Amino acid sequence: MTTEQKHSDSFGQFIGTSSAMKKVYRQIMNYAPLDNCVFITGESGTGKEICAQSLHSYSDRHNKSFIALNCAGLTETLADSALFGHVKGGFTGAHQSRDGAIKRAEGGTLFLDEICDMPLSLQAKLLRFCQDKTYYKVGCDQLKKADIRIICATNKDPLTEVAEQKFREDLYYRLYETPIEMPPIRERGDDAITIAEHFFHIYSLEQNKPTPEFSHNALKLFKQYDWLGNVREIQNIAKKIISDHTVNVVTANMLPDHIQKIVFKNQPQQKTDIIMPLWKTEKSVIEHAIAYCDGNIVKAAAMLDISPSTIYRKRQNWHGN
């Protein structure tokens, strides 16, 4: 990978130009050439593995393997084998030898995802490996050495895990050499829009559909929503919209109900002594939108999240009133 980017709104596999993400990009470029451990924290869906991959891609190890191991999926019985490997007969059911993640990452990068969920028994052995880069395969007494860089990540507060004795304090300080905190989408400004538009383009190409744009109201809701699921939530919603609709404009009513409700929750309640007939209220709103759009009914319809035919039909009905 080169440092030259194809798009001004991207960095490697990341999408976004917010100040929060620019800080992450600078950290990646500063830390990538180093060989010390990087400890990545952040909520689920913020791109911790992409961050780890970027650190590897910009490092001197980029021509070697990047191996990811999810520590949350390790059981006590197979944890040692997953990390260090085993020899044939090393334990019951070990019918053949197997290399662990460390061996497969030789010369490259080992990414330990959800590090705080690693079984405590394995944490002690990982600490010993971090100290001298040596290890034993399960069932083997031959000491092996490995040249790898370790990057780890968690969506938990590691110090809280240490305080609750779920994560070894000595391992924490060994791994926490160079920290990177991934910001949630709610702290990334308009990046949510850029990311959604990116996925609109990807899924539209896959399904041979036009790539839509946001209507004014849909854009407003997108900016108001907190995105607790972060990038994954945006990706899932973008995919569903493209799958369910073939349109040039994404309107607010195409967004999930829980996002649409934001406009009602945040809308100020106003009391008035004048109650107008509904058709007059609609007429006032629609005519205002048409005037705002310089007479462009199609554009006004998109802003109002209705079809142009609805505006034409209502204008014909108004002539009879």
N, C-alpha and C positions, 0 to 999 in steps of 0.2 A: 504494500500500500504506500502511496506517496502522500506527501503533505498537501498536494494540490487537490482541491475539492471540485466536484463537478457542478455543484449547486451552491449558491450563496447562502441557502437556508439549511445546509447540512454539514455534518462533520462525521466522516466515516459512515457508520450505520445510524447515527443520530440524526434527528430532524429537529430544528429549532434554533433560534438566534437570540433568545432571552438572555439577559445579563447573568441569570443563575446558571444557564447552560454554558455560556461563554467561560465562566469560571471553571466549570468541569473540564471543558476542552483544554484550557491552559494547564490544568493539573495533569491531564493525561499526557500532554506533550512534554511537561517537565519531568514526570515520573517514569515515563516509558523507557528512557535510556538507562535508568537505574536498575539495579538487580535486587533491591530490597522488597520486602513484602508490602503489598497494598491492601488495605482493609476498607472495603466498600460498604457503606451503610445506606439505607433508604427503604421506603415503603415498597410493597409488592407492585410490580409493573412499572417501576421508574427507570429500568434499563441497566440494572447492575451487571448482568452478564455481558451486555453490549459494551459496557465500560471496560470490563475485564478483557474482552476480545480486542478492543481498541488499544489497550495498554500493550497487549501481546503484538498486535500488528505493527505498532510503531517502535517496537523494541528490536534489539539486535538478535532476538530469538525468533523473529517472525517466520523464518524458513523452517522452523521445527514445529512440533505438535502443540496444539492447544487442547488440553484435556479437561473437561468439566465433570465434577463429581458432586452430586446433590447429597449433602450430609443428612438431610432430613429423611432420606429413603434408606439409610443404613440401619440394619438390625445388629444387635450385639453379637450374634453368631457369625455374621458375614462381613462385619465392618473391617476387621483386619485384612481379610482377603481382598476386599474392594480397593483398599488403599495400597497395601503392600504386596498383594498377590499370594499365591500358595503353590506348593509342590504337590505332585500326585501322592495321595494318601496322607496329606497334611492334616486332614480332619475327616470325620465321617461324611461320605458322599463326595469327597474330592477324587474323582476318577481320573482326572488329568491335571497337569500343571496349568497355572494361569498367571499372567502378568497383572499386577495391580496398576492403579492409576499413576503411581509415581514412575514406574518403569515405562509406561506408555507415553509419559510426558518428557522422557529423557531429552535434555538439551533445550526443551521448550518451557511451556507454562502450565502449571496445574491450578485450575480454578476450583476452589472449595466453596460451593454455594451453600447457603444456610448453615454456616460454620457453627453457630450457637446450638444447633440441633445434633451435633456430632456426639455419639455416645462418650461418656466420661472416660471409659476404659481406653478408647482410641485416642482421646485428647492427650493422655500421658505419653503415648507412643509417638504421636505427631510432634509433641514438644521435643522429644529426644531426637527425632529426625531433623527438626529445624535447627538444632544446636550443632550437629556434626554432619548432616546430609547422609547418614548411613541408616540402614534398616535390615530387617530379616524378613524373608518370606515366611508365611505360616508353614510350619513343619520342616523348616530348613535352618541349620545352624551356621550357614555360610553368610558372613557379613557382606552386604552389598552397598554400593555407593551410588548416588544419583546427583546429577547436575540439573536442577530445575529451579524455576522461580515460582513462588507461591503467591497467588492472589486469592483473597477470601471475601465473602460477602454475607450479610445478614439483613433481614427486615426487622430484627429486634434491636433493642437497646443493649449492646454488649455489657455495659457496666451494670445494668439491672440483672442480667443473667449471671454475672460474676457475684453480685451481692446475694443472689438467691442460690448460689453454689451450684448452678447448672452449667457454668462455663469456668474453666480453670483460670485463675487470675494470672499465673505465670505464663500460660499460653497466650492469654489476651495481650499482655505487654510484649511478648515475643513477636506476635503477628501485627500488632497495631503500630507499625513503623511509619507508614505513610497513609493517612486516612483520606478518603474521598467520600463526601456525602452527596447522594443523588437527590436533587430537589423534586418534590411532587409537582404534578401538572398545575395545581392551583397556585403555585408560586412562579409559574413560567409564562405569565402573560398570554400573549396571542399565539404561543407555541401550540396550544390545543387546536386552533384553527388550521395551522400549517400542517400538523400531523394528520388531522382528519382529511384534509385535501389530498395529502400524500396517499392515504389509504383509498380514498375515492378513486384516484387515478389507477392504483394497482388493481383494485377489484373490478373497475369498469373495463380495463383491458382484458382481464381474465374472462369476463362474462360478455365481452363484445357489446358493451353499452356505452352511451355517451357519458363523459365525465361531468357530473353536475357541479354547480356552484351553490353557495349558501344564499338563501333569502335573507333580508334584513332581520326579520324576527328570529329565524333559526340561528343566525349569527349571534344575536343578542343573548339567546338562551345558552348557547355554547359557552359564551364568555362568563355567564353567571354561575354555571354549574361547577361544583367543587372537584369532580372527577376523582372520587376516592379510589377507583380502580386504576387510575393513571392511564398510561399508554395502552395497556391491554383493553381497558374499557372503551377507549376511543376506537381502537381497532375493531372490536366486536360490533359496536354500533355502526361504524362505517360499512362494515361487511353486510350487515343486515339491511341497511338502507339500500345499498346497491342491489342486493338479492331480491328485495321486495318491490323495487320501483325502477322504472326506466324513464328518467326525467332529466331535464336540463337544470332544474332548480330544486334544491332540497328545502322544503318548507318546514315550519315548526311542527306541524301535525305529523310529520314523518319521524320525529324524534320520539323516544320512549316516553311513556306517560309520566314517569317520575321526574324527567327533565322538563316537560311541558308545565308541570305544576309550579315550577319556580316563578313563572310570570305572575301567577295568581297570589303566591305567598308574598312576593315583594311589591305587589301593586298597592299603592296607597289608597285607603278608603276615603272617598270624598262624599260629603253630604250636600245635596242640592234641593232647592225648593221647586225647581222646574223639571218636570218629567215630560220629555218629548216622545212622540210616537216612535216605535222602533224603526220604521222605514225611514223616518227623517234623520234619525241618528246614523243609520247605515249610510244614507245618502251623503250626509255631512262628512263622514269619515272617508268614504270612497272618493268623493269629489276632491277632497283635500289631498288624497294620495295621488290622484291623477294630475292635479295641478303641481304637486311637488315633483312629479316625474315628467313635467313639461308635456303633458298630454299623452304620454306613452302608457297605454292601458296594460300592455303585457308586463311592463316593468312594475306598474302600480299593483297589478294582481299578485306578482311575486312577493312584493313587500307586504301585502295584506294576507299572504298565504291562502289565496283563493285562485280559481281559474279565471282567465280572461272572459270566458263565456258567461260566468256568473255576473261579472260586471256589466256586460252587454245586456243580459236578461233583466237585471235590476234597473238599468237605465231606461229600458223600454217600459217597464212597469211604472216607473216614476212619472212618465208622461201622462199616465192615466189618472194620476192623483192631483 
